[in-house]
Amino acid sequence: MGTRKLNLPTDQRMALLRNLVTSFLENGRVETTLTRAKEAQSLAEKMITLGKKNTLATKRSALAYITKEDVVTKLFEQVAPKYAAVNGGYTTIYKLGPRRGDAAEMALLRLFEEPVKEEEKTSKKATKKAEEATLQEAQKGKKEADLTQEEKDAVTNITKELAALKMQLKEQYTAYAASCEKIHQLIDIAMLAAGQLKGEALAKFVNRSVELL
């Protein structure tokens, strides 16, 4: 993929990016437009990769691009060693919103402060979950310990009453279901009798069925 033109001639664009990368590696951050930050990010990460190799050839390549010799020294001795355990992703970009005046999108390019290995990330997540579980248990125990004996007895009594009410409702439901079954049986008998009884005999049967219900 080609580089962004940045609306500048080639020589001016290269000078701008060299200065941005140098300033970034010197200070660990730089604020510029979003487009310039993205371009500088790619170049800065290439410089950090050179610093991780730490050979005479890579130092010469860095010196040919970075405009300050002391920044090259810092790159190889301080910045690059921090990222020895990771491959890429040494920097990040934060959007800052439009700039007043020309509304250009601004951004902050900065180094990751504490790069960690994947296994360390997993370990930290597990530790955090364990700490949260311990905290929840402690809070639960604290709430129970804060109750007075009278309050504990009240909770116990309410729990017993709820259990008794549940049993009572279950018995009532069972009785209701049995009544419904009886009603259905009577309806079936009534429908059968209605086809056989006539006149006064049918009327007496209906009245008797209503009384049973």
Buried (B, 14 or more C-beta within 10 A) or exposed (E): EEEBEBEBEEEEBBEBBBBBBBBBBBEBBBBBBBBBBBBBBBBBBBBBBBBBEBEEEBBEBBBEBBBBEEBBBBBBEEBBEBBEEBEEEBBEBEEBEEEEEEEBEBBBBBBBEEBEEEEEEEEEEEEEEEEEEEEEEEEEEEEEEEEEEEEEEEEEEEEEEEEEEEEEEEEEEEEEEEEEEEEEEBEEEBEEBEEEBEEEEBEEBBEEBEEEE
